[in-house]
Amino acid sequence: MRRVTSNVSTSAGQAPRIDLSASFKAYDVRGIVGETIDARIVEAVGAAFVDVLGLSGKTVLVGGDMRPSSPEFIDAFARGAAARGGNVEKIGLISTDELYYACGALEAAGATFTASHNPAQYNGIKLAKPGAQPVSSETGLKEIQKAAEDYLAAGEITPAEAAGTVTERDVLADYAAYLRNLVDLSGIRPLKVVVDAGNGMAGLTTPAVLGDTLLPALPLEIVPLYFELDGTFPNHPANPLEPENLRDLQKAVVEHGADIGLAFDGDADRCFVIDENGDPVSPSAITGLVARREIARAKAQGENEPIIIHNLITSRAVPELVEHDGGRPVRTRVGHSFIKAVMAKEGAVFGGEHSAHYYFRDFWNADTGMLAAMHVLAALGGQDRPLSELGAEYEPYVSSGEINSEIEDKAAAVARVREAYGGPEVAIDELDGTTFSAADGSWWFNLRPSNTEPYLRFNGEAKDVKTLASVRDNVLAIVRA
């Protein structure tokens, strides 16, 4: 392994400071293996995790995905956590939502090693508190960074008075059974399902949840695509958000005459859906479909006005459908930490994002691509129409998708658009970036600056293709002027 190059500063009479800010992000730890993350850093993070969250004498779960460095990092984290008194249970190869399941079901804190959809040279850590509560820069991650930096500067981890234990546990069967209890697929019509695991963790979880390797067979014929666990991603990047990474799945769905295609990202917490014609079904449509099912279920259990969370880039069809079905929509900023916080605060039954993250109250407010996929299979298999017809109900508007403009002065670009679109016929709000909405409801668009790149992101929607094209082209011309 290459030597890690961290930022180091030294003051007179003090040990050198190690700066881990290159790998500590807002919601997780993520870096290039051998450059900004290695086993030495991971061991320090394991110790810091126990210290900051007060986990000495308590269970600490640790697993990882199929990336080549994950086994070494699992062991290093376990050493650091146990040295500070944590009772570590190594849960092996897991998807990210398996970690959330384990943290929720076992009421234990945990960590999983994954860099999600990032290329093979990356790895990282997603951390959760007991009950699958997220650890972010606002809820402990900064403190963990500082404590880990202190251990690295000292050159050793001070042992706790009572060292913790390190044991092993397998959670896959319990995870699969839990999901099946939430969505009953046993009575649906037979479906042929192509699943593109992208050589990621869905290659392990799909057979367990939807197949018959651990549980009784369902009326599903699974056609596997890239199920071999391989963190070098030999077939295509495990990022279904990029259209080119869906092409193999789209082709396979048509060739096999399948009813539906499912694509998961590397750590299998996101799921994208393809219809029988090989066309993508938008995450907004999936949000609406699942919301309708969850509203109906919650009402059947006596809930008066079930709450559904959606971020501000999700189609306007989502809040309209929620209100039609007697639920209450709540609009939030983009980002899983915001969604999860609002889910908990509002007691929401379900939440969805345009990026194909889906959150469930019955899953400790955490996101799980597999549970969302099961809801779609249940909806499709519970009636006779093809997915293209079913999905069309949830996509009444035309969406632009996300369009990036490389702009150095993003604020000035937004100001130019404000000047052009300001007036009584346009409502403007700044919940997350700037959203412009036509008073007659014919269109809306959002301009949101990237926090890490020189991009201004455009997302828009309109009632028809002509209106969307006109608004999109006009706004982009102003932005790029």
N, C-alpha and C positions, 0 to 999 in steps of 0.2 A: 504493500500500500504506500502511496505517495505521502510525503510529510504534509501535514495540514498547515496551511498558511493562514493564521488568525492575526488580527490586528493586536499588537502588543505595545503597551506604554509602560514607562518606568518612572517613578518618582524617587528622589533621594531617600535611601534608607528603607524603601519598600520593595516587596516582591513585584515582578513584572505583572501587569494586568493583561488578561486575555479577553479580547473583545469578540463575543459570539454574535454580534448583531447581523453579520452577513447571513446567518442561517436561522436566526429567530425572527419569525414573521409575526403578523398580527394574530393569526389563528393557530399556528403550528410551527414546528421546526422543519426546515427543508434546505438541503444543500447538496453540493457535489461531493461524492464520496472521495475521500483522500485529500480534498481541498478545504472544504468548510465544515465537513462532518466526518468523524472517524470514531473508532471504538473508545479512545481515551475521552473524547468529548461526551460520548453517549454514557459512559460510566459515571461521569460527573453529573450529567443531567439526571440519571437515575437516583443518585444520592440527593440531589437538590429537590427532586420531585417529592421524595419522602419528607424532607425537612419542611418545605414550604406548605405542603398540604397536611402536615401532622400525621403521617401514616406509619410511624413507628409502632410496631406491634399489630398492625392491620394488614389486610390482604392487598397486594398490589399485583394486578394482572398485566402480563406483557406478552405480546405476539407480534407477528409481522407478515408482510406479503412475500411474494415470490422473488423479490429482487435479490441478486447474489449476495449483497452485504447484510441482508436482514438477519440470518442466523447468528452471525458474529455480533451484531448490534443487540439482538435479544439477550444474548449471554452477558454482554457488557453492561447493559441497563440493569439486568438482574443482579449482577455483582454490586453495582453502586447502590441499588435500592436495599439489598439485603445488608450491606455494610452499615447502613444507617437505621437498621431495625425493621425494615419492611418484610413481611412474609410473602415472598414472591411466588406466584403461580404462573408458570410459563404455559401459554395456551397455543403455542406453535403457529402454524400457517393459518391466518385468518383474514377475512375481509374486514374493512373498517366497520361495517355495521354489525359484524360479529362481536367486535370489541364493545360497541355500544350495548348490544344485547347482554354481554357478560357483565358489564359494569352496572347495568340496570337490574338484571335478574339476581346478581350476587351482591348488589349494593356495595360495590368495591371500586376503587380508583384503578385506572389502567392506562396502558400505552400501547400503541401499535406502530410498527415501523413501515412506512409507506411514503412514497412521493406521488401518490395518486396517478395522474395522467402524465407526469413529467417523464422525460427520456430516461434511458437505462442508467446513465451515470449519476443520477440523483437518488437520494433516499432522505427520509425525514421521520418525524415523530408526531403523531396526533395523540394528544393527552386528554383524558377525561377524569372528572371527579366521580365519586360514588353516585349512582343513579344516572350515569351517562351525561352529567352536566359538563358542558364544554369548558376547557381551559384555554383562555385567550389572553391577549396582552392586557386586557382589563380585568381578568379574573385569575391572575397568578402567574402568567407566563413570563412577565418581566422579572418577577421575583425569582422564578426558577432560573432564568438566564443569569441573573447576578450571583445567585448562590453557586451555580455551576462554574462561573468565571472565578469565584473565590477558591473553589477546590482546585481548579486548574492552575491558578497562580501559586497556590500552596504546594502543588506537586503531589498531594496525597489526599485521600478521603479519610477523615478522622472516624474511626470505628465507633459505633454506638455502644452504650454499656451492655446491651444485649443484642447481638447480631440476629438478623432475621433468618428465615428458612427459605429454601428454593425447592419447589416441587413442580409437578406438571399436572395439567388438567386439559381434557378435550371438551370443547363446548359446541362442536359442530352439530351433533345429534340433537341437543337441547335447543339450539338456535333454530334448526329446521322444524322441529316439532312446534315451537312457539309460533313461528310464522304460519304454519298450517292451521293452527288453532284460531288465528286471526282471520284468515280467509279460507273458506272451505271450497276447494276446487273439485271435490270428488263427484259432484253431480252435474258438472258442465258437459256440453257436447264435446266430442273428441276434436282436438286441435293439433295441427302440425306446427311446431314452433322452432324456428331457427334461432340459435343463440350464439352470438359472437362474443366470446369471453376476452378476445384480444390478448391471449396468453396470460391474462390476469386472474385474479382470485375467483371470478365467477366460474372458472373452470373447475373449481372445487365445490363452490356453494350450489351451483345449479343442479348437479346430479343429486345432491343431498336434499334440496328443498323441492325441486320439481320432478326429479327422477325417482328411482326405486332402490338406490344404493343403501339408504338407511331407513326409509319409511315405505309403506305400501304404494304401489304404482297409482298414478293419477291418469285420467284420460288425456294424456299429453304425449305426443310423439316428438321427442327432442332431437333436433338435428344439430350436432355440435360443430362449432366453427372455432378453431384455435383454442381448444380447451387445455392444451399442454401448458403447465405452469412454467413460464420462461420470462424472467425479468429483463432479458435483453430485447424483448419485443421483436422477434424476427419477421413478423408478418406485416404489422402496421402499428403505429403508436396507439396506445390504449387511451385515446381521447376522442370519444364519439361526438364531441361538440364540433369537431372539424369535419365537414362534409366528406372529404376524401377518405376518411377512416371508416365511413359507412358503406363504401361502394361494394366491398366483398359481401357484406350482409345483404344488401339490396339485391345483388345478383343471385345470391343463394336462395333468397325467399322466392323469387320468381322461378328459378330453375327447379326447385323442389315443390312448387305449387303449395307453398306453406300459407297458413292463415295469418301469421304474424312473425315479425323478427324482433329480437331484443338484443341491444348492444350495451355492454357494461364497460365502465372505465377500469383502470388497473386495479384499484382497491375495491371495486364493485359497490361503491356507495351511490353511484348515479346509474340511471338506466334510460336509454333512448329506445323509441318504438318505431318500427317500420310496418306499414300495412301490406296487404297481400299483393299490391301492385308494385311494391318496392319503393313506395314514397314515404318519407318521414312523417310521423304524426307529431305535431309541435308539443313541447313540454307544457305549454299553456293549455292545450286540449287535454293532455293527460291530467293536469291539475284540475280542470273542470270535471272530467270524468270521475276521478277519485273523490273529489269534493262531494259530488252528488251522492256517491255511495256512502260516504262517511256521514253526511248530513242525515240521510235516510236511516242509517243504523243508530245514530245518536238520538234521533227523534223517537225511534221505536223503543229506546231505553228510557224515554221520558224527558229528554233534554229539550228545552223550549226553543232556543235559538242558537243552534250550534255555530261556533265561530270557526271561520276558515281564514288562514293567513295567506297572503300573496304579496310578492314584491312588486314594486311600482313598474317594472318592465313587463310583467305578465299581461297577457291580453285583457282588455276591458271585458271580454266575454266572461271571464272568471267571476268578478264581483257581480255581474248581472245575473249569472246563473245561480250563484249562491243566494242572492236576494230572492230570486224567483222560487227557489226551493225552500225558503223559510229560514235560511241561515244568515249569519252576519259576517260580511267580509271585513277584514282588517288589512290595510295596506302598510307595507313596511319598506325599509331600505333593502338594498341588495346585500346578501352575505349571510352565511349560516349562523354566525353568532347573534346577529340581530333577530333572525327568524326564531331561533331557539329561545331567546330571551322573551320575545313577544308571545310565543307559544305558551311558555310557562306563566307569564303574567296574566294572559287572557283566558287560560284554560282551553285553548283552541284544540279542536279535534284533529285538524289536518292543516298542513301548509305546503305550498309549492313555489318553486322558483323557475324562471325561464331557462336556467342552466341544467335542469333535470335533477335537481335535489328535491326530495319529497320527505316531509316530516310528519310524524304520527304521534299523537298523544299516547296511543297504546304501545309506542316504542320509545317511551321516555323522552318524548319531544325530539328525538334524534332522527336523522335522515337514513333512509334505507331504500336502495334501488330495487332490491328483490321484493319487498312488500308492495311497492308501487306496481311492479310487474305483475304480481299475483292479482291485484285489483283489476288490472286491465284484462288479464286472462279470464277472470270471473265475469267481468262485464261482457266481453266478447263471447265467451262460451255459454252465457246465460240467455242468449238470443240467437237468431239465425242469420242476421245480416253480416256482410263482410266488414272488416275493420274500417275500410275506406268510407263506407256509409255511416257507420257508427261514429267515427271520428269527426266527420263533417259537421255533425250536430254541435260540436264544441269549437269550431273554427269559423264563425260567421264573418270575421274580418280578415283583412290582408295585412300581413306583417312584413316588415323590412328585414328582420334579423338584425344582428349587431354589425354595424359598419364603423370601422376605425379610421380616423384621420390623424396623421402624424402632425401635431401642432405644438410648437414650443410655447406660445402664449395662449394657453387654453382659455384663460379668463377673458382675454380680449375677443376671442372668437365667439364666446357665449354672449358677450356684450353686444356684438354686432347683430347676432340673431335676435336678441331682446329688442334692439332698436327696430329691426325689421318687422317683428311680430307683436310688438307691444300694442295694446289697444283693448277696447271693451269686448271685442269678439274673441279674444284669446285669454284663457286663464293660465296663470303661471305660478308654479310652486317650486320649492327648493328642498323637498324632503331628502333627495339623494341626487345631486347634480341639479339640473333645471328641467322641469317638465312643462311643455306648452300644450294646451288642450283647446281645440276649437269649441266655442260656446254651443254650436249646433250638434256636437258629438261626431262630426264627420271624420276627424283625425286627431291624433296626438303624437307627440314625439318627445324623447328625453335626450338630453346631452349630459353625459357624465364623464368627468375627467378620470383617467387612470391614476392611481396613487403611485405606481411604480414605473410607468412608461410614458413617453411623450405623446400619448394618444387621447383624443377626445372621442368618446363612443356615442354613436347615434343609434337609437332604437325608435322605431315608429310604427304606427298602425293606422289604417284608414278603412272606410266602408267598401272601397273598391280599388282596383289596381291603378286606374287613372289618377285618382286623388292621391294615393300613396306616392306614385312616381313623381307627381308635381311637387308635393311637399318635400319629399326626400331630396330631389335634385336641387331645389331652391335652397334648402337649408345647407346642404353640403357645399354648394357653390359659395355661400356666405362664409361658412366655416373655413374653407380653403382659400379664400380670397387673399 
